[in-house]
Amino acid sequence: MESHIPKRTNLNATSRKISFEALKTAYLQAAKIVSIYGDKYLPIFERLEKEFIERKKKRDILQRALEIADKNPI
């Protein structure tokens, strides 16, 4: 008998497709949710914060590299 339960999707693959701006919005919304509804939502906030910080760091490093390359042609 075939099951009608949908298969789980790979959330890690999905999360890589989220834009930086969408991630930032979710991060800010999660902070607001924690402030209103309490610390039971901290795990969600922590996960978004970790991803946001990692993406921001990578984005900042890339920006620095591009600026250096523009100012210093080989």
C-alpha positions as CSV (number, residue, x, y, z in Angstrom):
1,M,0.0,0.0,0.0
2,E,1.4,3.4,-1.0
3,S,1.8,6.0,1.7
4,H,0.3,9.5,1.2
5,I,2.8,11.1,3.6
6,P,5.0,13.5,1.7
7,K,8.7,12.7,1.7
8,R,11.0,15.0,3.8
9,T,12.9,17.5,1.7
10,N,16.6,18.3,2.3
11,L,16.4,21.5,4.3
12,N,20.1,22.2,3.9
13,A,19.8,22.3,0.1
14,T,16.8,24.6,0.4
15,S,18.4,27.0,2.8
16,R,21.3,27.6,0.4
17,K,18.8,29.1,-2.1
18,I,17.5,31.8,0.2
19,S,18.7,35.2,-0.6
20,F,20.8,37.2,1.8
21,E,18.0,39.8,2.2
22,A,15.4,37.1,2.8
23,L,17.7,35.6,5.5
24,K,18.2,39.0,7.1
25,T,14.4,39.6,7.2
26,A,13.8,36.2,8.8
27,Y,16.6,36.8,11.3
28,L,15.1,40.2,12.3
29,Q,11.6,38.6,12.5
30,A,12.9,35.8,14.7
31,A,14.4,38.3,17.1
32,K,11.0,40.1,17.3
33,I,9.2,36.7,17.9
34,V,11.6,35.9,20.8
35,S,11.0,39.4,22.3
36,I,7.2,38.9,22.2
37,Y,6.8,35.2,22.8
38,G,9.8,34.3,24.9
39,D,12.8,32.0,24.8
40,K,11.0,28.9,23.6
41,Y,11.8,30.4,20.1
42,L,15.5,30.9,20.8
43,P,16.6,27.7,18.9
44,I,15.1,29.2,15.7
45,F,16.7,32.6,16.4
46,E,20.1,31.0,17.1
47,R,20.0,29.0,13.8
48,L,19.1,32.1,11.8
49,E,21.7,34.2,13.6
50,K,24.4,31.6,12.9
51,E,23.5,31.5,9.2
52,F,23.2,35.3,9.0
53,I,26.6,35.9,10.6
54,E,28.3,33.3,8.3
55,R,26.7,34.7,5.2
56,K,27.5,38.3,6.1
57,K,31.1,37.4,6.8
58,K,31.4,35.7,3.5
59,R,29.7,38.6,1.7
60,D,32.1,41.1,3.4
61,I,35.2,39.1,2.5
62,L,34.1,38.9,-1.1
63,Q,33.4,42.6,-1.2
64,R,36.9,43.4,0.2
65,A,38.5,41.1,-2.4
66,L,36.7,42.8,-5.2
67,E,37.7,46.2,-3.9
68,I,41.3,45.2,-3.7
69,A,41.2,43.7,-7.2
70,D,39.7,46.9,-8.6
71,K,42.3,49.2,-6.9
72,N,45.3,46.9,-7.8
73,P,45.3,45.7,-11.4
74,I,47.9,43.1,-12.2
